[in-house]
Amino acid sequence: MFKKTDLRKFPVSKKVSEYLASNPASKGDTTGCGDNFAGGVIASLAMQLRSYETGELNFKEAIAWGVASGGLACFYLGGTFLENSAGEKLKLVEVFKNEYNNQISLDNGGVKKKIVLFGAGKIGRSFIGQLFSRGGYEVVFINLNKTVIDELNNRRNYDVKIKGDKELTINIRNVRGVFAGDEQNVNDEISGAGIIAVSVGLNGLNFRTGCLQECFEN
């Protein structure tokens, strides 16, 4: 089912360990950790099958979702998280998942092959996103348009059409999005990025410049 990957070890999540150490009162009984780990892996495969063919699935991505989902269950008795609103648990799991990807996805030079791009417009997606995705980078778009972000996270890929005598379609993969108003997630993505770029119009520049400055100061 999976694309070829090197044999590797998957470490314990540092973020989960650090959170447990600093918040001992939050420790659950871990009963549901195994079930939630399996659920995270299965959910990731289901999401990937919406975009990729069998033989192209990313096992590392599935493991990261499993570790994050199982790790979150450490903080709740029985591993059950009762949501106050739809998507509340997913948002928490994504924080642990993104941190775990940052932990395990360092290249030999110590810099993660991830670009965080402020702006998911025509230039960002069709030019910058295309180049870095095809170069083996994970591309994370930061954008104020939540509809665009939701679509990126739902599909995890998109097509770029090049017009000419013959139309060429390029499928861009390994992409996702973060809503620009979600300050904590934006900070987390920047802290684990190898490259940060800005591709926005004048109206959006002040917001993103302030966000970048605050992220780096923190």
Phi, psi and omega in degrees: 000333192253150173291155185298137178218154179288152174294132183206162175261144176251116184282169172294144179294121179295321183295319178296315181298316181294321181293319178296321181292324184269347180228066184300332181289344182272357184294127175269193180265002176062011181304320186266007185298316181295316179296319180290326175300310180299320179296322178295318178297312182296318179297320179297316179297321178297318179294318181294324181294344176284341184241328187245156176275158174303135184103351180240007183289147184260105183293323179300319179296319179295318179297320180298318177295321179296314179299317181293316181292316177293323179296318178299326181294343178297340187260004184225132181301128180076359180073014182260126178248115180267114184284142170273338177208154182299133177091356182297316181292318180303319181298320179291317180298322182298325178299313179293322181293316180296319178295321180291320176299319177299322182292320189259354188252029177281138177274183186296336179273000179084008179243126183293138178279071178220134174247131174258120186243116176279109182115118181243042179273200185298314180292316182300313185278315188278334184251292185294310180301319180298312183298313184286324177297316180289343177270007176094008180271149165279131183249119180247115179269133173253124186210152178277342180277102185294331178298317178296317180298315180298321179292319178299317181287333179284317185270322184063014175195165175203165181256141170247125181256124179257118183277147178176200176303322174233126181288132180246131178248126179245125178270121182260123185240179179059046180235154173203177184224157175228132179293130185297336180280352180270085190302317183296315179295322178298314178300317181297318181294318181296320183295337182251015184266145173276329181223140174236133181225159180235128178220078184224163175279177184300321184295330182264355187292316183299317180299313185287326178297316178296321180295314180299316181298316180295320180298315182290326178293328180276000000 
